[in-house]
Amino acid sequence: MKQLRVLLSTLSLVALSLPATAGWHGDTQNIMGTVINVTVWHPDDDKAEQAIAAVMAEMHRIDQQYSPYIPTSELSRVNELAPKSTAKNPMPISAELVSIIQKAEHYSDLSGGAFDITFASLARYYDYRKGLKPTDAQFKELVPQINYKFIHLDAKNNTVYFDHPKVYIDLGGIAKGFAVDRGAEILRQYGIANANVSAGGDSRVIGDKLGKPWLVGIRNPRGEDKNAVAITLPLENCAISTSGDYERFFIDKDGQRVHHIINPKTGKSPHGIISVSVIGPNGFDTDPLTKTIFIMGPEKGLALIDSLPGFDAVVIKEDGKVLYSKGLTPP
């Protein structure tokens, strides 16, 4: 990736809204438990609206397939049946889910288990709205069930089974990145050459903004205003994902921030980093890499990013210090 110059911004909001120019179209919907925004430029109004509608339909499909909160989703069926399946009688799954689990396992291997979709074996017992942690008994029983190697995937035959009855997977750390890539693919099929597809903290930009880069803001992790931006990045033809400890959290009785990013080795929230943004070719990769860095810590995490061609990262530490990967040039 060519070097980007990081623009420190004092703006309260980086506007991704539609320019006052003919040919721009957009829509925003709440899907997948987050805000989905699609912004496109196309001279044919009808074709632009059809393209946006197709992206939104795909977001709904992905939600129906992989939400752990929908009992009929494929993910829910896997969590119910894969622990009961065996090597002799594995569970059939879709080729698409095979590809998602394969990608997750790639980053689990790459990070030494820092990224692990079986974190949900314990993490599903956190309740961030009610401020509840799993019980001591649940920690004792379920932390040992967090191990991606308990997932046995047969990519040739599209089957899976789990080694242990309490293993449970969640795709929240990778599915939104997958979704924005799918959105970008659909827009290209409609001939869209300039667009932005975002799903919460994950965005995929196609082309530029008609001669100017897309300006994507990294939220101020400790700003009272949720729209306050700490850093603005000018981007073209790439994906960016941001994860922060401010997305879902509560403060426990000891004054510790308990957030939704969970260390698979401890079953608890890591501390030291409060925001990670990763830039790369595809959201399918940048999404899991943000969680990976959070778990690995700033030094090991940035060393990993520096070893991956085409990827860069911005890390904001708990003390407010901002760290950049080698490919980014700070002011």
NUVEX-733028 format. One record per residue (C-alpha): x, y, z; residue number from 1. Coordinates in pm, 1 decimal. Example, Ala and Ser with C-alpha at 12.3 -4.5 7.8 and 13.67 -1.06 7.14 Angstrom:
2
+----------+----------+----------+-----+
:        X :        Y :        Z :   k :
+----------+----------+----------+-----+
:   1230.0 :   -450.0 :    780.0 :   1 :
:   1367.0 :   -106.0 :    714.0 :   2 :
+----------+----------+----------+-----+
This chain:
331
+----------+----------+----------+-----+
:        X :        Y :        Z :   k :
+----------+----------+----------+-----+
:      0.0 :      0.0 :      0.0 :   1 :
:    130.7 :    339.0 :    -86.2 :   2 :
:    213.7 :    556.2 :    210.0 :   3 :
:    -66.3 :    765.3 :    350.6 :   4 :
:    -19.4 :   1086.5 :    535.1 :   5 :
:   -224.6 :   1083.8 :    851.3 :   6 :
:   -422.5 :   1404.5 :    892.5 :   7 :
:   -486.7 :   1491.7 :   1255.6 :   8 :
:   -827.6 :   1649.3 :   1266.8 :   9 :
:   -995.5 :   1885.1 :   1506.9 :  10 :
:  -1325.7 :   1835.6 :   1332.2 :  11 :
:  -1613.6 :   1700.5 :   1536.4 :  12 :
:  -1727.5 :   1487.0 :   1246.1 :  13 :
:  -1582.9 :   1363.7 :    920.9 :  14 :
:  -1875.3 :   1399.4 :    683.7 :  15 :
:  -1943.2 :   1093.7 :    476.2 :  16 :
:  -2276.0 :   1242.5 :    374.0 :  17 :
:  -2375.0 :   1292.2 :     16.1 :  18 :
:  -2213.0 :   1583.6 :   -169.3 :  19 :
:  -2452.9 :   1835.6 :   -318.7 :  20 :
:  -2375.2 :   1703.0 :   -665.4 :  21 :
:  -2597.3 :   1522.6 :   -914.9 :  22 :
:  -2523.6 :   1153.0 :   -935.8 :  23 :
:  -2469.9 :   1086.1 :   -564.0 :  24 :
:  -2708.8 :    848.5 :   -389.4 :  25 :
:  -2717.1 :    686.0 :    -49.1 :  26 :
:  -2912.6 :    493.2 :    211.1 :  27 :
:  -2872.5 :    407.8 :    579.2 :  28 :
:  -3034.0 :    115.0 :    759.1 :  29 :
:  -2994.0 :    -69.4 :   1087.8 :  30 :
:  -2888.9 :   -425.9 :   1005.6 :  31 :
:  -2659.1 :   -679.9 :   1173.1 :  32 :
:  -2691.9 :   -490.0 :   1498.7 :  33 :
:  -2519.0 :   -184.8 :   1352.8 :  34 :
:  -2564.1 :    104.4 :   1110.4 :  35 :
:  -2519.6 :     13.4 :    744.4 :  36 :
:  -2445.4 :    304.1 :    511.7 :  37 :
:  -2408.1 :    288.9 :    134.5 :  38 :
:  -2299.3 :    593.8 :    -66.5 :  39 :
:  -2252.0 :    568.7 :   -444.2 :  40 :
:  -2202.7 :    786.6 :   -748.6 :  41 :
:  -2369.7 :    690.5 :  -1074.2 :  42 :
:  -2527.2 :    906.5 :  -1348.0 :  43 :
:  -2826.6 :    671.4 :  -1380.6 :  44 :
:  -3051.9 :    733.6 :  -1080.0 :  45 :
:  -3251.9 :    412.9 :  -1123.2 :  46 :
:  -2942.1 :    197.5 :  -1155.0 :  47 :
:  -2785.9 :    361.4 :   -849.0 :  48 :
:  -3096.2 :    294.0 :   -639.1 :  49 :
:  -3111.2 :    -65.9 :   -762.7 :  50 :
:  -2746.6 :   -116.0 :   -667.7 :  51 :
:  -2798.2 :     25.1 :   -318.6 :  52 :
:  -3109.2 :   -189.6 :   -267.9 :  53 :
:  -2912.0 :   -498.0 :   -375.0 :  54 :
:  -2640.3 :   -422.0 :   -118.1 :  55 :
:  -2896.6 :   -376.0 :    158.5 :  56 :
:  -3064.5 :   -703.4 :     61.4 :  57 :
:  -2727.8 :   -877.1 :     85.9 :  58 :
:  -2668.8 :   -727.8 :    431.7 :  59 :
:  -3005.1 :   -866.8 :    544.3 :  60 :
:  -2914.8 :  -1207.6 :    399.7 :  61 :
:  -2581.5 :  -1216.2 :    582.5 :  62 :
:  -2754.7 :  -1117.5 :    904.6 :  63 :
:  -3010.4 :  -1395.7 :    862.8 :  64 :
:  -2730.7 :  -1645.1 :    796.4 :  65 :
:  -2480.1 :  -1556.8 :   1065.2 :  66 :
:  -2651.3 :  -1378.3 :   1352.0 :  67 :
:  -2620.2 :  -1570.8 :   1680.9 :  68 :
:  -2944.3 :  -1403.0 :   1791.2 :  69 :
:  -3157.3 :  -1555.1 :   1513.8 :  70 :
:  -3244.5 :  -1916.3 :   1606.3 :  71 :
:  -3291.3 :  -2017.0 :   1242.2 :  72 :
:  -2954.2 :  -1876.6 :   1124.9 :  73 :
:  -2691.9 :  -2116.9 :    996.5 :  74 :
:  -2459.3 :  -2002.2 :   1274.3 :  75 :
:  -2719.5 :  -2086.8 :   1539.4 :  76 :
:  -2770.0 :  -2430.2 :   1387.3 :  77 :
:  -2394.8 :  -2488.8 :   1386.8 :  78 :
:  -2368.3 :  -2394.4 :   1753.6 :  79 :
:  -2651.7 :  -2633.2 :   1831.8 :  80 :
:  -2548.7 :  -2929.3 :   1617.9 :  81 :
:  -2170.2 :  -2916.6 :   1561.9 :  82 :
:  -2093.4 :  -2997.4 :   1929.3 :  83 :
:  -2312.5 :  -3307.2 :   1889.4 :  84 :
:  -2150.9 :  -3409.0 :   1562.0 :  85 :
:  -1851.9 :  -3640.5 :   1520.6 :  86 :
:  -1574.3 :  -3716.8 :   1274.7 :  87 :
:  -1784.9 :  -4004.1 :   1142.1 :  88 :
:  -2099.4 :  -3793.5 :   1126.0 :  89 :
:  -2000.9 :  -3425.0 :   1076.6 :  90 :
:  -2249.3 :  -3145.1 :   1015.3 :  91 :
:  -2295.7 :  -3019.1 :    656.6 :  92 :
:  -2256.0 :  -2640.4 :    620.5 :  93 :
:  -2256.4 :  -2390.9 :    333.1 :  94 :
:  -1944.6 :  -2327.1 :    127.5 :  95 :
:  -1969.7 :  -1962.0 :    229.7 :  96 :
:  -1953.4 :  -2044.6 :    600.5 :  97 :
:  -1660.8 :  -2275.0 :    530.3 :  98 :
:  -1475.4 :  -1980.7 :    374.8 :  99 :
:  -1550.1 :  -1757.1 :    674.7 : 100 :
:  -1430.1 :  -2017.0 :    925.0 : 101 :
:  -1121.6 :  -2080.3 :    710.9 : 102 :
:  -1037.6 :  -1709.7 :    716.8 : 103 :
:  -1086.9 :  -1699.9 :   1094.3 : 104 :
:   -859.4 :  -2000.7 :   1138.0 : 105 :
:   -595.2 :  -1833.0 :    920.5 : 106 :
:   -577.4 :  -1539.0 :   1161.2 : 107 :
:   -588.6 :  -1771.4 :   1460.1 : 108 :
:   -281.6 :  -1951.8 :   1326.2 : 109 :
:   -110.3 :  -1626.6 :   1229.0 : 110 :
:   -163.4 :  -1473.9 :   1574.4 : 111 :
:    -95.1 :  -1777.6 :   1788.2 : 112 :
:   -457.5 :  -1791.2 :   1896.4 : 113 :
:   -502.9 :  -1421.3 :   1974.0 : 114 :
:   -792.3 :  -1420.7 :   1726.7 : 115 :
:  -1030.7 :  -1704.8 :   1805.8 : 116 :
:  -1399.9 :  -1731.4 :   1715.2 : 117 :
:  -1452.9 :  -1983.2 :   1997.0 : 118 :
:  -1407.3 :  -1693.6 :   2244.0 : 119 :
:  -1787.5 :  -1696.3 :   2253.6 : 120 :
:  -1783.7 :  -2024.4 :   2448.9 : 121 :
:  -1748.9 :  -1794.8 :   2751.4 : 122 :
:  -1810.0 :  -1445.1 :   2612.2 : 123 :
:  -2177.2 :  -1512.4 :   2538.6 : 124 :
:  -2236.9 :  -1497.6 :   2913.5 : 125 :
:  -2130.9 :  -1132.0 :   2936.7 : 126 :
:  -2425.0 :   -890.7 :   2948.9 : 127 :
:  -2297.1 :   -541.9 :   2872.7 : 128 :
:  -2635.2 :   -375.3 :   2910.1 : 129 :
:  -2687.0 :   -518.1 :   3257.0 : 130 :
:  -2320.1 :   -494.8 :   3353.1 : 131 :
:  -2283.6 :   -867.8 :   3422.2 : 132 :
:  -1980.5 :  -1094.7 :   3387.3 : 133 :
:  -1977.6 :  -1473.5 :   3366.3 : 134 :
:  -1967.5 :  -1645.9 :   3705.1 : 135 :
:  -1647.8 :  -1785.7 :   3853.3 : 136 :
:  -1781.4 :  -2134.3 :   3779.6 : 137 :
:  -1835.8 :  -2040.6 :   3414.9 : 138 :
:  -1482.5 :  -1900.1 :   3386.0 : 139 :
:  -1342.0 :  -2223.0 :   3528.7 : 140 :
:  -1549.0 :  -2445.1 :   3304.2 : 141 :
:  -1551.9 :  -2250.1 :   2978.7 : 142 :
:  -1213.4 :  -2077.3 :   2934.9 : 143 :
:  -1064.3 :  -2421.9 :   2855.7 : 144 :
:  -1329.4 :  -2457.6 :   2583.4 : 145 :
:  -1188.4 :  -2152.9 :   2402.1 : 146 :
:   -961.2 :  -2307.5 :   2141.6 : 147 :
:  -1007.9 :  -2274.5 :   1766.6 : 148 :
:   -839.4 :  -2613.8 :   1722.9 : 149 :
:  -1154.7 :  -2770.7 :   1865.8 : 150 :
:  -1321.6 :  -2676.5 :   1534.0 : 151 :
:  -1279.0 :  -2952.9 :   1275.7 : 152 :
:  -1351.9 :  -2813.9 :    932.2 : 153 :
:  -1353.6 :  -3018.4 :    613.3 : 154 :
:  -1336.0 :  -2762.3 :    334.0 : 155 :
:  -1348.6 :  -3030.0 :     64.2 : 156 :
:  -1677.1 :  -3178.1 :    181.7 : 157 :
:  -1818.7 :  -2862.2 :    350.8 : 158 :
:  -1865.0 :  -3016.7 :    693.6 : 159 :
:  -1775.2 :  -2928.0 :   1051.6 : 160 :
:  -1783.5 :  -3071.5 :   1400.9 : 161 :
:  -1662.7 :  -2949.3 :   1740.5 : 162 :
:  -1448.8 :  -3149.7 :   1981.9 : 163 :
:  -1632.5 :  -3043.1 :   2296.2 : 164 :
:  -2001.8 :  -2997.1 :   2383.7 : 165 :
:  -1955.7 :  -2645.5 :   2526.2 : 166 :
:  -1769.0 :  -2496.9 :   2228.2 : 167 :
:  -1958.3 :  -2203.8 :   2074.6 : 168 :
:  -1851.6 :  -1974.3 :   1793.2 : 169 :
:  -1934.0 :  -1613.0 :   1710.0 : 170 :
:  -1847.8 :  -1436.4 :   1384.5 : 171 :
:  -1883.7 :  -1081.4 :   1519.6 : 172 :
:  -1511.1 :  -1020.2 :   1473.5 : 173 :
:  -1509.9 :  -1101.4 :   1102.3 : 174 :
:  -1860.7 :  -1100.0 :    953.1 : 175 :
:  -1897.6 :   -723.7 :    906.9 : 176 :
:  -1570.7 :   -708.1 :    716.8 : 177 :
:  -1696.4 :   -991.5 :    499.5 : 178 :
:  -2024.3 :   -803.0 :    451.7 : 179 :
:  -1868.4 :   -477.0 :    329.3 : 180 :
:  -1660.3 :   -673.2 :     78.9 : 181 :
:  -1974.6 :   -841.5 :    -50.4 : 182 :
:  -2136.7 :   -498.9 :    -78.6 : 183 :
:  -1842.8 :   -370.5 :   -281.4 : 184 :
:  -1861.4 :   -673.5 :   -513.3 : 185 :
:  -2230.6 :   -609.7 :   -577.9 : 186 :
:  -2174.8 :   -242.1 :   -652.9 : 187 :
:  -1904.2 :   -325.7 :   -904.4 : 188 :
:  -2146.0 :   -566.1 :  -1075.6 : 189 :
:  -2375.0 :   -266.7 :  -1123.6 : 190 :
:  -2092.6 :    -65.4 :  -1276.3 : 191 :
:  -2038.0 :    154.5 :   -969.5 : 192 :
:  -1681.7 :    291.6 :   -969.9 : 193 :
:  -1703.9 :    538.6 :   -676.9 : 194 :
:  -1866.1 :    427.3 :   -352.3 : 195 :
:  -1839.8 :    370.6 :     21.0 : 196 :
:  -1999.7 :     77.8 :    204.2 : 197 :
:  -1982.6 :     79.7 :    583.6 : 198 :
:  -2108.8 :   -150.4 :    856.3 : 199 :
:  -2037.8 :      6.4 :   1194.1 : 200 :
:  -1660.6 :     25.6 :   1226.8 : 201 :
:  -1592.3 :   -149.1 :    896.3 : 202 :
:  -1578.4 :     36.3 :    563.5 : 203 :
:  -1487.6 :    -48.2 :    206.9 : 204 :
:  -1424.2 :    234.5 :    -36.7 : 205 :
:  -1436.7 :    191.3 :   -413.3 : 206 :
:  -1234.2 :    435.8 :   -619.7 : 207 :
:  -1213.5 :    791.0 :   -492.6 : 208 :
:  -1467.4 :   1067.8 :   -429.4 : 209 :
:  -1454.8 :   1207.5 :   -782.4 : 210 :
:  -1098.7 :   1334.2 :   -775.8 : 211 :
:  -1059.6 :   1353.9 :   -399.3 : 212 :
:   -991.6 :   1076.9 :   -148.5 : 213 :
:  -1260.1 :    950.3 :     82.2 : 214 :
:  -1202.6 :   1097.7 :    428.5 : 215 :
:  -1262.6 :    830.3 :    689.2 : 216 :
:  -1254.4 :    934.9 :   1052.2 : 217 :
:  -1125.8 :    735.6 :   1348.6 : 218 :
:  -1345.4 :    812.7 :   1645.4 : 219 :
:  -1201.0 :    977.9 :   1954.0 : 220 :
:  -1216.7 :    678.8 :   2192.9 : 221 :
:  -1269.0 :    894.2 :   2500.2 : 222 :
:  -1467.4 :   1183.2 :   2353.6 : 223 :
:  -1805.9 :   1255.7 :   2508.7 : 224 :
:  -1939.5 :   1324.2 :   2161.0 : 225 :
:  -1973.8 :    991.8 :   1978.0 : 226 :
:  -1915.0 :   1176.0 :   1650.7 : 227 :
:  -1587.9 :   1332.0 :   1766.5 : 228 :
:  -1298.9 :   1230.1 :   1542.0 : 229 :
:   -938.6 :   1193.6 :   1658.6 : 230 :
:   -774.3 :   1113.5 :   1324.7 : 231 :
:   -883.9 :   1145.5 :    962.8 : 232 :
:   -743.0 :    919.7 :    691.7 : 233 :
:   -764.1 :    995.0 :    318.1 : 234 :
:   -834.6 :    661.4 :    147.8 : 235 :
:   -895.8 :    516.6 :   -197.9 : 236 :
:   -976.5 :    162.0 :   -311.5 : 237 :
:   -927.2 :    -12.6 :     19.7 : 238 :
:  -1092.3 :   -126.9 :    340.3 : 239 :
:  -1059.1 :     11.5 :    691.0 : 240 :
:  -1180.9 :   -143.7 :   1014.7 : 241 :
:  -1181.1 :     13.5 :   1358.7 : 242 :
:  -1242.0 :   -159.5 :   1692.3 : 243 :
:  -1260.7 :     24.1 :   2022.9 : 244 :
:  -1319.4 :    -54.2 :   2388.1 : 245 :
:  -1602.9 :    202.1 :   2383.3 : 246 :
:  -1838.7 :      3.9 :   2157.2 : 247 :
:  -1991.9 :   -226.8 :   2419.7 : 248 :
:  -1869.5 :   -201.2 :   2775.6 : 249 :
:  -1948.4 :   -143.1 :   3140.3 : 250 :
:  -1741.6 :    -40.6 :   3442.2 : 251 :
:  -1723.6 :   -312.8 :   3708.3 : 252 :
:  -1716.0 :   -269.5 :   4085.9 : 253 :
:  -1335.2 :   -244.5 :   4077.7 : 254 :
:  -1349.7 :     44.0 :   3830.8 : 255 :
:  -1225.6 :   -167.1 :   3540.6 : 256 :
:  -1366.9 :   -126.5 :   3190.7 : 257 :
:  -1515.8 :   -456.5 :   3077.9 : 258 :
:  -1557.3 :   -447.3 :   2698.9 : 259 :
:  -1662.6 :   -680.5 :   2418.8 : 260 :
:  -1316.3 :   -766.4 :   2286.6 : 261 :
:  -1213.2 :  -1077.8 :   2479.1 : 262 :
:   -869.7 :  -1234.5 :   2522.7 : 263 :
:   -921.0 :  -1602.9 :   2434.3 : 264 :
:   -657.5 :  -1711.9 :   2683.0 : 265 :
:   -820.0 :  -1543.4 :   2983.8 : 266 :
:  -1181.2 :  -1484.6 :   2884.0 : 267 :
:  -1140.2 :  -1122.9 :   2995.4 : 268 :
:  -1106.9 :   -783.9 :   2829.0 : 269 :
:   -750.2 :   -675.6 :   2747.9 : 270 :
:   -625.6 :   -333.9 :   2857.7 : 271 :
:   -359.4 :    -97.3 :   2731.1 : 272 :
:   -518.1 :    -30.0 :   2391.1 : 273 :
:   -843.6 :    161.0 :   2348.0 : 274 :
:   -871.4 :    176.5 :   1966.4 : 275 :
:   -724.1 :     -9.3 :   1669.6 : 276 :
:   -773.2 :     73.9 :   1301.7 : 277 :
:   -638.5 :   -146.1 :   1022.7 : 278 :
:   -620.9 :    -49.0 :    654.6 : 279 :
:   -586.9 :   -310.7 :    384.1 : 280 :
:   -725.6 :   -439.4 :     55.6 : 281 :
:  -1027.5 :   -621.9 :    201.5 : 282 :
:  -1255.3 :   -592.3 :    503.0 : 283 :
:  -1249.1 :   -971.4 :    536.3 : 284 :
:   -889.9 :   -922.6 :    658.3 : 285 :
:   -892.0 :   -579.8 :    825.1 : 286 :
:  -1186.1 :   -673.2 :   1051.4 : 287 :
:  -1021.5 :   -971.4 :   1228.4 : 288 :
:   -685.0 :   -793.5 :   1236.1 : 289 :
:   -820.1 :   -513.9 :   1458.9 : 290 :
:   -917.4 :   -767.7 :   1725.0 : 291 :
:   -589.0 :   -949.8 :   1678.7 : 292 :
:   -387.4 :   -636.7 :   1757.8 : 293 :
:   -608.9 :   -559.4 :   2057.3 : 294 :
:   -527.5 :   -900.9 :   2205.2 : 295 :
:   -159.8 :   -916.1 :   2106.5 : 296 :
:    -86.8 :   -566.0 :   2236.4 : 297 :
:     64.2 :   -266.4 :   2052.7 : 298 :
:    421.1 :   -388.3 :   2005.4 : 299 :
:    349.6 :   -743.3 :   1887.3 : 300 :
:     37.4 :   -631.4 :   1703.8 : 301 :
:    212.7 :   -362.7 :   1500.7 : 302 :
:    503.2 :   -598.7 :   1432.1 : 303 :
:    250.2 :   -839.5 :   1282.3 : 304 :
:     98.5 :   -565.2 :   1066.0 : 305 :
:    443.0 :   -454.7 :    948.3 : 306 :
:    507.5 :   -813.2 :    835.0 : 307 :
:    194.9 :   -817.9 :    615.6 : 308 :
:    236.0 :   -647.5 :    275.3 : 309 :
:    -44.5 :   -405.9 :    193.4 : 310 :
:   -161.5 :   -348.6 :    551.3 : 311 :
:   -123.2 :    -55.3 :    790.2 : 312 :
:   -258.4 :     26.9 :   1133.4 : 313 :
:   -323.1 :    305.9 :   1380.3 : 314 :
:   -325.2 :    216.8 :   1749.4 : 315 :
:   -445.3 :    447.7 :   2026.1 : 316 :
:   -317.9 :    346.1 :   2368.9 : 317 :
:   -485.6 :    392.6 :   2705.1 : 318 :
:   -251.1 :    681.5 :   2786.2 : 319 :
:   -361.6 :    861.8 :   2466.7 : 320 :
:    -43.6 :    792.0 :   2272.1 : 321 :
:    -98.2 :    716.2 :   1902.4 : 322 :
:    118.3 :    454.3 :   1732.3 : 323 :
:    145.1 :    396.6 :   1355.8 : 324 :
:    262.6 :    107.0 :   1144.5 : 325 :
:    568.9 :    165.4 :    929.1 : 326 :
:    366.8 :    232.5 :    615.6 : 327 :
:    195.7 :    537.6 :    761.5 : 328 :
:    377.4 :    868.8 :    783.7 : 329 :
:    269.2 :   1078.9 :   1082.2 : 330 :
:    275.0 :   1459.0 :   1053.4 : 331 :
+----------+----------+----------+-----+
